[in-house]
Amino acid sequence: MKEHERTDGGLCSRLESVSFYKYQEHTPQNFSWDIPLLHHRSPDPMSYLSLFVIVGCFLLRELWYQYSSYFSRDPVCKAPRRLHNAEQCRALLRKSTLSQRALPSQRLVAAFGIDNAFTTADPIWHAKFVHDAREKIRITDTRHWKALVDAASDLITDRLCKLYPTGSGSIHLVPFIQVLVFTIVIRQFFPAVAVPSEEEVKTITSLINSLWLTSKQEHDQLSSAAISEFENRKIELSNAIHKLFGAPAEGRDNPLNILIPAYETLWRIVLRTFLEIRFRSTVHSDLKPIFQLFMENPSHLTFELSHYSSGISIKHLVNESLCLYPPTRRIYRQMGMDDGAPEERLGVDVEALQRHESIWGNNALEWDPRRWADKIKTNEGFMPFGMGKFECSAKGSFGPLMVGVLVGSLVLGFSDKDGVGWEVADEVEREGPEEIFGGAGVPLEGGREAYVGLWLVRVVA
């Protein structure tokens, strides 16, 4: 969204004052504003030249300032200071203000034109956005969950049917999961919108990923060609969103206001949970029956129902993934905005907190859902949905159940049956799960591009 359209007066006025003082700071004290042209005196060539130079300097200064702050309207240049102490992290999140939360997210405004609860410092708009989001995820009828299960399962079945005539085949895993998650997010949050084609979704998700990665880079690391490409991709994404939704991709009506947080927080945890269960877990055979029961009747009861021998439930599986692979690895706050503190950016290192041996034991880096069956104490460092006044609305039940639905559709869709199995392979010719993912006790890589080269290969006995 453009700066002049924002209503968060505190944040924008601060940015404007930064710009103003930059001009004022660099104006010589003995500079005279007595320009002949402004007093109707007879001009001479030097007067015109003086005016031209002064105006040119101001324009160049403004262009430099706009360019240097393009990706991050942020007066702080230092790297964020990460917090790893649970008590300090919880204290920071409890007392955070909207402005402290909004400024670190301005790169997403530049990339996607969004204006949502994560980017605004306007308390009225924030309250309305949160209220509307909670209404969209308030599911009281189990038939609604069943409809999402059927939609996810049908998408996977349709994709697999394209492989069967050849007897063998492969699926590019990351793009496929992105299509699955994005499509189900559309059905949940925009039920009136026609289900997009696989190619449309691939285009949108690819553009989102590219813009997201570029927005995290400092401006001085980008060439003019990279900035031009960034702008072109923004236009492409805007056109694709407008075509799909019939709404412009900017401001408070931007569909990406909902799509970005919902899709981005889901697809990576769905990917890693599926990989852990299907290709790394030692209890995989015990999990299929509880997934079958849950997918046939998705509800809080079946979500929490434990397997009779392992004692593991789908809730345990999801909690373990939320712990080891939190959807938001860092939570940033900009200090010095409205609290009188020195200007400094702090980062709550959620991933480090949720892998700390003092809380999670010696196997903290191992994906082990059985720890949840043992009713371990988790309140100190478990905050995958944040905490405090800005805690994610999906924390209660919607987020975990949605992960369960999406992972369940993948686990059952790619299970071995009728002499057909599935193996995982990558583009650099590593063989077997251990060589691709690492041995026991080594968590999966957390980067968004860590597994873009993975393929699921259909193997016929």
N, C-alpha and C positions, 0 to 999 in steps of 0.2 A: 504494500500500500504506500502511496506517496506521502511524504512527510506532511504536506499541508492539509491532508485529509485526516490526520490523527487528532484525537480529542484528549489525549493524555497530556494536559497542559504542563504538568510538572516536568515530565521527561523532555518534551519538545522545547519548552522555554529554557531548560538547562542547556540543551544542545545549541540553541540559538545564541545564548549568552556566551557559550564557549567560543562560537564563531565570532561574535562581536568583540570579545576581549582579545581575540587573536589579531583582529584588525587594529584595535586600539593600542595593543601592546607594541605593534611594529610601526606606529606612526611617530615620526620624530617629534620631540617636544617643541622644537622651534619651527615646526611646519606651519606655514601660513595658508589659510583657506581663502585669502583675499585674491580671488581669481578675477582678472579684468572682465572677462566675459559676463560674469555674474553681476557686475555693477554697471553694465551698459556703457562702459567706456569704449572708445574706438579700439577695436581689436587689431592686433598685429600678428604676423605669422608665428612669433614665439608664443603668443597667448594660446593660439590654436594647438601648437605643439605641446604646451604645458598641460592643457586640458586632455589632450589625447593620451599623453603619458600617464596622467593620474588615473583616468578612467581605465586604461589598459591594465595598469597595475592592480586595481581593485578587481577587475574581471579575472585576471590570471590568478589572483589570490583566492577568489571564490572557487574557480575551477580546481585549483590544487586542493583546497579543503574538501570539496565534494568528492574528488577522486580518492583522496587519502582516507576518507571515512566511508567509502562506498559500501564495503562489506560489513563494517562494524562501526556504528555510531558510538564510539567508545573512546573517552579521553585516556583510558588506561592502556598502556602498551605492554606492561609486564605480563609474564605467564601467570595463570591462576595459581594460587597457593592451595594445595589440596589438603583436606582434613581427613584424618583416618581414625580419630578418636570418636567413639559412638556418642558419648555424652556431649562433646562439642558440636558434633553434626546435628544432633537432635535439637540442641539449644538454638543453633543458627536457623534451622528450618522453622522452628516454632515462632521466632520473632521476625521472620522475613516480611518485607513490604512488597507491594506490587512493583514499585520502581526497581527495587533490588533484583526482583525476578525478571522483569521485562528487558532490561538492557542487554544481558547476555544472549537474549533470543532475537535481537534485532537483525542478525545475519539471516534469519529465516524470513523476516519481512522483506529484505532485499532480494532473496532468492525466489520466494513464492508469493509475495504480495499478500500474506496472511495478516489477519488481525483477530487474534483469539485470546483465550485466557492466559496463554503462555507469553504473549508479546505485548499485552496492553498494560498501561498503568492507570487506566480509567476504571475506578471501582464499580461504576454503574454498569458499564459494558461487561466487565469481568463477571459480576454477579449474574447478569442475564445469560451470558454464554454458559456458565457452569450450570445454571438452572435448566436451560434447554438441553444441554448434554445429558444431564441426569434423567431427564424425561425420556430421551431417546434410548437409554440403556435400561430403563425400568421394565423388566420382563417378568410378568407374573403368571403367564400361561405357558405350561410346558410344551404346548403345541407349537409355540413360536420357536423354541429351541429345536424341536423336531424338524421344523421347516428349514432351519439353517443347516442341520445335519444332512437332510436330504439334498439340499442345494450343493453342499460341499462334496458329498459322496457322488452325486450325479456328474459334477464337473470332473472328478477324477476318473470315473467310469468312462465318460465320453473321451477323455484323453487316452486312456488305455486301449479303447476299442480301435483307435487309429494304428496301434502297434500290432494287434492280433493277426491281421491278414498276412503279415510278413513272417510270423513265427518268432521273430526276435526284434529287438529294437532298444532304444535308449531314450531317456528323458533328461533334458538339461534341468537339474534339480532347482537351483536358486530361482531362475525365471518362472518355473512352474509353480513354486510355492508363493512367489510374489503375486502371480495371477490369481491363485486360489484365495489368498488372504484379501487382496484388493477387491475381488468380486464379492466375497461375503461381506466385507465392510460396506460396499455399495448397497447390498440387499438390506443390511441392518439399518443404516443411517439415511439412505435415500431410496426407500421402497418404491417410489413413483417413477424412478429413473429406469429406463430400459437396460437390461443386463448387457454390458458392453462385450464386444467380441474379444477373443484372446489376443489378437493383434493390437487392438486398441489399448488394452490393459498393458501389454508389453511396452508399447510406446510411452504411455504415461509413467509407468513405474521406472523405466529406464531413464527418462528425463528427470524424475524426482531424485533418483540416485545420483545422477551426474551433478545436478544443481546442489544437492546436499553436500557432496564432497567438495565442490568448488567453494561453497560458502564458508567452509571451515578454514580456508587458506587466508593468510594475510595478503593484503592488497599488493605489497611490494614483492610478493612471490609470483605474481601473475604478470604475464606478458600482455601486450595490447591485443594480441591474437586470442589469448585465453579469455580476456574480458569480453571481446567481441563474440566469441563462441558462447560464453555465459549468457550474454544478452539474447543471442539467437535462440538458445534453448529455453529461456524464459518465455519468449514469444511462442515457440512451438508448444510448450506446456499450456500456456494460456489458451491457445487456439484449440488444443485437444480437450481441455476442460470445458471450454465454451461449447464445443460440438457435442460433448456428452451430456452436459447438464443444462445447456441453454442459458447459462449464467456466466457473467464475466469473472475471471479468476483474479479478483482484487477486492480489497475492502472487506466489510463485514458480511457481505453476501457471498464471499468466495467459498466454494465447496471445499477447497483445500484447508480451510480453517478446521474442519472436522477430519478430513481424510488424512492429512499429514500426521497428526498425533495418533489416530486410531491405527492406520496402516503401518506406520513406522515402528510403533511399540509392539506390534504383533508379529510381523513376518520373521524377524530375526530369532525371537524366542521359539516360534513354531518350528523353524528350520532346525535349531539346535536340539530341541526336545525330541523331534523325530529322529535325528541322527543318533542321539544317545539311546533311545529305546530300540530302534530297528537294527543298529549296527554296532553298538558298544555294550549294551546292558547284558548282564549275566542272568537277569530274571525276565528276559523278553517273553519266553513261553508262558509265564504266569500272567502276563499283562493282557494278552489277547482276550481272554474271557471277560475281564472287567471292562474292557473297551467295547466289546460286543454288547454287553448289558447296558452300558451307558449310552451307546449310540442308538440302541433300540428304544430307550426311554430316558432321554437326557433330562436330568433333574438334579436338585441339590442332594437328594438321597443317593442316587446311583453315582454321583460325583464323589461322594464321601464313603461309599461302600468299599470295604477292604476285601482283598482276595483271601480266601479261607486258609491258604497255606503260607503265603508270603506276608500277609498282613498289610499289603500295600494297596492304596486306593489311587484313583486318578488325581485326587486332590494332592496326595503326597508327591506324585510325579510332577505336577505343575508347580507346586511350592519349591521343589528342589531345583527346577529350571529357573524359576523366578529368583532363587537365591544365587545360583552359580552363574547365571546369565541374565542379570537384571535388564529389563528393556531400556532403562536410562542408566548408563554406567556412571555418569557424573551429573550432579545437580549444582548449577552455578548461581552465585549471588554476587551482585555488584555492591560493595560497601561504599560509603561516602556519598550516596545519592541524597538521602534525606535523614541521615542519622548523625551527622556531624563527625563521623569517623573518617580516618584517612582513606583516600581512594584506593581500593584494592579489590581484586576479584577473588572470591573464595570458591573452592569446589569441594562439595561433599563427595567423596570417593565411595559411592555405593558398592561398586564391585569389590573393592578392597575390604570394606566392612563385612561383606557377606562371604568373604573367603578367609576370614581371620581365624587362626587355629584356636585362639583363646575362647572363642565363642562356639566354633563349629567342630572342634576336635582335630585330631591328627590327619583325618581324611578330608579336610576342608576343601581340597581341590578336586575331589573325586565326586562324580555325579552319583549319589547314593540316596534314593528316595526312602530307604529304610530308616534313615535318621529321623524322618517325620513320624514314622510309625512308633518310634521310641519316645515320642512326646518330649523332644528336647526343648530347652529354653531358648526362644528365638527373639524375644522382645527387644533385646539390646541392639542388635545390628541388622535386623530384617526390615528393610524399607524399600522394596522394589517399586512401590507406587508413591515414593516420597512420604512425607508426613507433615504434620502441622496444618496451618490454615489452607495450604495449597496442595493438600494430598489429592492424588488422582481419584476422580469420581468412580473409576472402574474397579477400584480396590475391592469393594464388598463381595460381589459375586460375579458380575458381568465379565470382568477381565479374565479371571481364572477359568470360568466355564467356557468362554470363547476359545481360550487356548486349548482346553480339553476337547472341544468339538473339532477344531481344525487338526489337531494332532491325531485324534482318534480316526478321522477320515483318512489320513495318510497311513497310519499304522495298519488299518484294516484293508485299505485299498492296495497297499504294496506288501501284503503278507504272502508267504509262500503257500500255494495251493494248486491242486490239480497238476502236479509235476512242473509247475512254473515257479521260479524263484527270482530274487532280485539281488544284485550285487552293486556295490558302490565303486566307482572308478573316477579318476581325475585326469586332467589333460597333461599332467607332467609325468604320467606313467608310473605313479606310485601304486603299489598293489596291496590290497587288503586294508581293512579298517585301521589296524594298528600302525601301519606305515603312513597312512593318510592322516589319521587323527592323533597319533601318539599313543603310548601305552597307558596302563591303568594309573590313575592319579594325576593325569595330565588333562586339564580342561580343554575344551574346544576353543579355537581362536575366536576372539570377540569382534574383530573388524568386520565392517559391513561387506567387504569384498573378499573375505577370507576363503570362502568356498564357492566362488563363482565358477570354478572349473570342474565342479563335481557333476557326475552323471549317474543316473540309475540305469543299470543295464539289465535287461530282461534275459533270463537264462532258462532255457527249456531243457528239461531232463531227457 
